[in-house]
């Protein structure tokens, strides 16, 4: 069970960091008066990073599950 917790915690921390970073960039864009396209571009970049993190997490959890099943077959 502990094998599942570590990847989830790491991804959760990265997601918190990315959300805070995106929020800071969006606030800076508002302060300096950039247009909507810059906001959209920044949003799409961060959305792609978040999506990638979640996909990789799901793949890693599947990989851990398969490794656990293979280990039981060896004995």
N, C-alpha and C positions, 0 to 999 in steps of 0.2 A: 504493500500500500504506500510506503514511503517513496517508492520509485515514481509514483504518479504525482506526488505533492510537489516535488522540487521543480519539474518543468512548468507546472501551473503557477507556482509562486514567481518564478523568474519571468514568465510572460506577463503576469499581472503587474509586476514592478515595472517592466518595460512599457506596458500600456499606460500606466499612471504617468511615467516620465514623458511619454510621447504626447499624451493629452495635455499635460501642463505646458509642454513646449509649444504645441500647436496653439493653445490658448494665448500664450505670450506673444507668439508671432502675429496672431490675429489682432491682438490689442495694439501691437506696434504698427500694424498696417492701418488700423483705424486712426491712430494718433498722427501718422504721417500723411494720411489722406490719399491712400492708393485707391485704385479702382477695383471694381468687382471681379475682374478677371484675375487679378493677382490673388485675391482671397480664394477664388475657385481653384486656381492652380495649387495653392498651398493646401487647401482642403483635400484635393485629389491625391496629392503626394502622401499626406498623412493617412488617408483612407487606404491607399495601396499598401503602405507599410503595416498598418493594423491588420488588414486582411491577410497579408503574408505571414505575420506572426501567428495568427489564429490557425491558418492552414498548416503551418509547420508544427504547431503544438498538437493538432489532431493527428498528424502523421507520426509524431514522436510517441504519443500515447498508444497508438496502434502498434508501433514497433516494440514498445515495452511490453504490451500485452502478448504479442507473438513470442517474444523472448521468454516470458514466463512460462508459456505453454510448452515451448521447446525444451526448457530446462526440466520440466516434469517428466518428459518422455525419456530423458537420458538415464534416469535412475530406475 
